[in-house]
């Protein structure tokens, strides 16, 4: 295997632009030779955006810290997905496009130094002409691997595989401040055959968010065949989230043996009229949660983003079904254990014209916080503010609740209107 080794001492006296060019040249040389491994030894390396290549492994030894500058001129623009639509964005700190066999590995740290980017965003600074860079984005690629490493302080989303096939992320840690804006841990978007195993996420937005583009995407590509196993989630807006970008469909997802601590929501589905698409064949089992607002949310009225405030999105009246109508079908949740729940045990709210079909919740125990104040469990217009509430379920077909225990609830079934063949045991 071809290998190039860079030491921090060898590039310490270079300015950031020159250091970036030096490391990029090492990557390009390996790719030109058919691939190989670039190893960064212990030490700090501050650079701008780097472009990866095929048959390449970027390996950070223990003690190596690859830090990304906040100099905007070190980030060229590329066309990429941003919040489900194609537009010009600042290129990711680590970026790849149309690659085969690309791997990040090691025991080192990849640091996006995002504080200055967050400040520009929050202050609406004019110099931030395009959306902030992801920390790592690889697009239209196959055989994508992240093994080990810690990613931290991402300017925006942290890990973003888009339209990739055969993705494996294992033993990886993502840490972003819980008040940092839009710093999702991992966003597999329109990908196929994804395995996420033995990872830790402690972030400022969704820990893992599975996406498939919005109605404004240039093409609708499904996100499918996903396994999430053995992961720990902390402080995110959601532990594992589906959508709200789901126009290309999300299907065949298994989530098992995970823990959620202090996440706003646990398992969270979000979409709205206008998105279209279908989420189906989802199995969630063996999940333990503590101090969550609501452990399980299926929300067909999510209002964030463009057009979210329009009456078409928020009205509870029955509307005609067309290609803009989102669908949920075959959702299974079992062996959930949640303590210190602040709002309600579950919030499942479909559309009157398109009920959630075949949803089951079984062998679950929810313990509600005795001193919680009423809060809206989901982002929905006119959402009820709940505390010590059980299961809110409306507009479903063939729903099943079996061996569901709720302790500390003032009312077990808070609302169960307009549900066809709701089975309770």
N, C-alpha and C positions, 0 to 999 in steps of 0.2 A: 504493500500500500504506500502510495506517495504521502509524505507528511512534511509539513512545514511547521516550525516551532518559532513563536515570537515571545520574547521576554519583555517585560515592562521597561527594563533598563535600556533596551535597544531603541525604544521609541519615546522615552521620557522627555527628551529635549526638543521634540518636534511640536509645532503648533497643532491645534486640533485638526485643521484642514489637511495638513501634510500627513499627520498620523492616520487620518481616515484613508487618504490615498495609498499609503504604504500597506495598510491591512487589506484594502480592496485589491491592490495589485497581487498580494499573496493569494487571495481567494481566486482571482482570475487566472493566475498561473496554474493552480491546481486543477481548475476546471478545464483549462486548455490541454492538460496532460491526461484527461479522462477522469479526473476526480481524485479524491484523497482526503486527508484530514489536516485541518489547520488547528494547531494547539496553542492556546494562550496560557502561559505559565502564570504563577501567582503574581499579583500586582494589579495596579489600576491602569485602565486603558480608556481614555475619554475620546470619543469619535463622533462623527455624524452618521447619517444613514449609510448602511452597507447592503450591497446586493449579493445574494447567495446564488449558488449554481447547482447543477445536477451532479449526482454522485459525490456529494460533498458532506463531510462531517465537520462542524465547528465544535471544538471541545475546549471547555474551560476547566482547568485544573482547580483543585481546592485552593482558595485564596485569590483566585482571579476574579476581577470585577470589571466587566465591560460596561462603561458608563456612556450615556448618550447626551451629547451637548444640546442645549436649547437654542443654539444659533440657527435661525430659520433658513439661512442661505445654505446650510448643509443638508437640507431636505428637499430634493427636487420633487415636483408634482407628478403623480401618475393617476390614471383612471382606475378607480377601485369602487368597491361597495362601501357606502356610508349610510348607516341606518336603513339598509335594505334597498337603496337605489344607487345607480352608477353615477359617479361624479368625480371631479378632480379633487384629490386630497394630497396632503403632504405624505411623501413615501414613508412607509414604516421604518422604524429604526433598523430592524432586520427584515429584509424584503426578498421574496422570491416569486417568480412567475413562470409557469409552464416548465416545471422542473420534474425530474425523476430521481428518487432516492436522495432526499435532503434530510439531514439529521442534526439536531442540537443535543449536546450531551455534556455530562461532567458534573462536578460538584461546586462550580463557581456561581457567580451572581451576575445577572443581566439587569442593569439599573437604568430605567428611562429618565431619571432625574426630572420627574414631571411637574414639580412645583411651579416652575416658571410658566409652563404651558397651561396649567390650571388657572394661574393668575390672569394670563392673557385672555383666556376663555371667559372667566367670570367678570372681567372688567370690559369685555367687548372691545379689546384693543384692535386698532385698525391694522396693525402689522400681521395679525392672524387672519390672512386672506382666505385660507382654505381650512378644512377640518384638521384637527390635530392628528399627528401620526399615531398609528398603533405601535406597540412595542415589537410585535412580531406578526407579520402577515405573509402568508404563502398562498398563492392563487393558481387555479387551473393546473394542479400538480398531482402527483401520485407517489406513494411510498414516502410519506411524511412522518418523521419520528422526532419526538422530544423525550429524552430519557434523563431524568434527574434535573438539575439546575434549579435556581431560584430566580424568579422574575419579580421585580419590584418597581414601584413609582412610575407606572406606565403613564404616558401623556393622555391616553384615551383607552380604548379596549386593549387588553394585554395580549392575548393570543387569538389570532384570527385566521384559521384556515378557511378558504373560500373556494368552492367548486373543486374540492380535492377528493381523491379516492385512496382509501387505505391509509388512514391516519391513526397513529398510536401515540398517546401521551401518557407517560408512566412515571410515577415517583417524582412529580414536579410540584413545586411550591410557588404560589402567586400571592404576593403581599402588597396591597395598596392601602393607603389611609382610608378609613371608613367614610371620611367626608370629602374624598377626592371625586370629581365629577366624571361620570361615564366610564369608570375604570373597571369594566367587567373583567372577570378572570379569564374566561374562555368562551369564544363565540364560534362554534362550528357552523358555518353558513353554507347551505346547499352542498353539503358533503355527503359522501357515501362510505360506509364501512369504517366507522370511527370507534376506537376503543380509548376510554379515559379511565385509567386505573391508578389507585393508590396515590392520589394527589391531594394537596391541601390548598384551599382557596380562602383568603381573608382579604376582602376587597371593599371598594366603595360603591359598587353597583351589583348587578347580578353575578353570582359566582360562576355558574355555567348557564349560558343562554343559547338554546338551539334555534336557529333561524333559517328562513328560506326565501328572503327577499319580500319586498312589498309589491303592491299593485303598480308601482312606478319603476320597478326593475326592468331592465332591457329584455330579460328572458326569465322564465319561471323554471327553476331547477329545484328538485326535491332535496330535502335533507333526510337521509334514511339509513337504517341499519346501524344503530348506535348503541353501545354498551357503556354505562357509567357504573363503576364498581369500586368499593373500598375507598371512597373519598370523604374528606372532612371539609365542611363549609362553615365559614364564620362571617358575620357582620354584613353580608350582602343584602341587597334588596330582595333577592330570592335565592334559595339554595340551588335548585335546578328549574330553569324557566323555559317555556316554549313560546316563541313569538316575541313581540307582537308581529314581527316580520315572518309571515307564514304563507305567503301567496303561492309559493311553489310546492306546497305540501310538506308535512313532517310526518314520518311514519316509521314503524318498526323500531321502537326505542325501549330498552330495558334499563332500569335504574335499581340498583340493589346494594345493600350493606353499606350505607352511608350515614354520616351524622351531620346534623345542622345545629349550630349554636349561635344564638343571637341574630339570626337572619330575620329580616322583616316578614317575609313569607317563606314557606317551605317549598313544596312543589307548586309551581305557578304556571297556569296557562293564560295567555292574554291575546286577544285579537278583537276585531270589530268589523262591522259592515264596511264594505269597500275593499277589504283585503282579499276576499275570496280564499281559496285554498282549503285544505283539509288536514286536520291532525287526527291520526288514527293508529290503532295497534300500539298502544302504550301500556307497558307493565311496570309498576313501581312496587317494590316489596322490601321489607326489612330496613326501614328507615327510623332512626331515633332523632328526635328534635327537642330542643330546650329553649325557652324564652323566645318564642316566635309570635308574631302578630296573629297569623292564621296559617295552620299547617298545610292546607290544601285549598287552592283557588282555581276555578275554571271560569273565566270571565270573558264573555263575548261582547262586552261593552267598553273595552279599554279605550280611554279617550286621549292619551298623549300623542303628540306628533301632529303633522298636517291633517286638517279636516276633522280632527278629533272632537271639536266642539260643535259640529253641525248636527242639526236635528236628526238627520238620517242615521247618525251614529248612535245617539243617546235615547231616541224615543223607544218606549216600551211597547208601542203599538205593533201589531203584526203587519209586516211589509211584504211585498212580492219577493219571491225567491229568484235570483238570477246569478250570473257568474261572480258578482261581488259579495255574495253571501258566504261567510265562513262556515265550516262544518267541523264537528267533533264526533268521533265514533270509536267505540271499543277502547275505553279507558279503564284500566284495572289498577286498584290500589289496595294493598293488603299488608298486614303486619307493620302498621305504623304505630309509633309510640311517641307521644308529644306531651311535655310538661311545661307548666308556666305559660300557657296559651293566653294571649292578652285580649283577643277579640272574640272569635268563634272557632269551633272545631273545623268546620269546612264551609266554603262559600262556592256554590256551584250554580251558575246563572247562565242559561242558554238563551237563545233568541226565540220568541214565540213562533216565528215562521220556520225556524230550523233548530228544533230541540237537540240537546246533547244526547246522542244515541248510545245505548249500551254502556253505561258507566256503572262500575261496581266499587264499593268500599267495604272491606271485610277485615275482621280480626284486627281492629284498631282500638287504641285507648288514648283518649285525650283528657288531660288534666288542666282545667282552666284556672287562671290566676284569680285569687280572691280579691285582690286590691287593684285590679286593672281598671282604668277609666275607659269609657266608651270611645271606640275608634272605628273608622270605616275600614273593613278588612281588605277591600279591593278598590282599585282606581276606576270608579264608575260614577257617572252622573247620578246624583240623588241617592248615593249609597247609604244604607242604614248604618248608623254608628252603633256598634255592638260591644258588649262586654258580658262575660259569663253566658254566652249564647252557644247553642249546640250546632246543628247542621242547617244552613240555609241552602235550600235546593229548589230551583224553579226552572221550568221549561226543559224537562228531560223526557226521554222515551226509553222504556225498559231499563230503568235504574234499579240498583240493588244495594241495600245496606244490611249487612249481616254481621252479627257479633261486634257491633260498634258501641263502645262504652265511653261515656262522657261524664267526668266527675266535676262538680262545682258549677254545673250549668243551671241557670234559672229556668230555661226552657229548652228541652232537647231538640225538637224540630221547630226551629224558629219560623220557617216558612217552607211549605212544600206544595205550593199551588202549581197548577198546570203541568203536572208530571204524570205521564201515561205509564201505567203499570209499574208504579214504585213499589218494590218489594222490600219489607222491613222484617228483620229477624233479630 
